[in-house]
């Protein structure tokens, strides 16, 4: 049960950071700063991967609890 809560916390934090990165990427000055845009894109992709992994882990743990 604790693992499930830990994963839920991770998911919440990742979703929050993903939202922040998306907001940063939407700023007009990012479009003209290719270095910053590249860093944000890399961070975004990394967060998306970690979020996908965390969601899979959550589903796995939730299924085990139900059984």
C-alpha positions as CSV (number, residue, x, y, z in Angstrom):
1,X,0.0,0.0,0.0
2,X,2.9,2.4,0.8
3,X,4.4,1.7,-2.6
4,X,1.2,2.7,-4.2
5,X,1.1,6.0,-2.3
6,X,4.7,6.6,-3.2
7,X,4.0,6.1,-6.9
8,X,0.9,8.3,-6.7
9,X,3.1,11.1,-5.1
10,X,5.7,10.6,-7.9
11,X,2.9,10.9,-10.5
12,X,1.6,14.1,-9.0
13,X,5.0,15.6,-9.0
14,X,5.8,14.6,-12.5
15,X,2.5,15.9,-13.8
16,X,3.1,19.2,-12.0
17,X,6.6,19.6,-13.6
18,X,5.3,18.5,-17.0
19,X,2.7,21.3,-16.8
20,X,5.4,23.8,-15.8
21,X,7.6,22.8,-18.7
22,X,4.7,23.0,-21.1
23,X,4.0,26.5,-19.9
24,X,7.7,27.5,-20.3
25,X,7.7,26.0,-23.8
26,X,4.7,28.2,-24.7
27,X,6.5,31.4,-23.9
28,X,7.4,33.5,-27.0
29,X,11.0,34.0,-25.9
30,X,11.6,30.2,-26.0
31,X,10.8,30.1,-29.7
32,X,13.8,32.4,-30.4
33,X,16.1,30.7,-27.9
34,X,17.0,27.4,-29.5
35,X,19.2,26.3,-26.6
36,X,16.5,26.8,-24.0
37,X,13.9,25.2,-26.3
38,X,16.1,22.2,-26.8
39,X,16.7,21.8,-23.1
40,X,13.0,22.1,-22.3
41,X,12.1,19.6,-25.1
42,X,14.6,17.1,-23.6
43,X,13.2,17.6,-20.1
44,X,9.7,17.3,-21.4
45,X,10.5,14.0,-23.1
46,X,12.2,12.7,-20.0
47,X,9.3,13.6,-17.8
48,X,6.8,12.0,-20.2
49,X,8.9,8.7,-20.1
50,X,9.1,8.7,-16.3
51,X,5.4,9.5,-16.1
52,X,4.5,6.6,-18.4
53,X,6.7,4.3,-16.3
54,X,5.1,5.5,-13.1
55,X,1.6,5.0,-14.5
56,X,2.5,1.5,-15.5
57,X,3.9,0.8,-12.0
58,X,0.8,2.2,-10.4
59,X,-1.4,0.0,-12.5
60,X,0.7,-3.0,-11.6
61,X,0.6,-2.3,-7.9
62,X,-3.2,-1.5,-8.0
63,X,-3.8,-4.8,-9.7
64,X,-1.8,-6.7,-7.1
65,X,-3.8,-5.1,-4.3
66,X,-7.1,-6.0,-6.0
67,X,-6.1,-9.7,-6.2
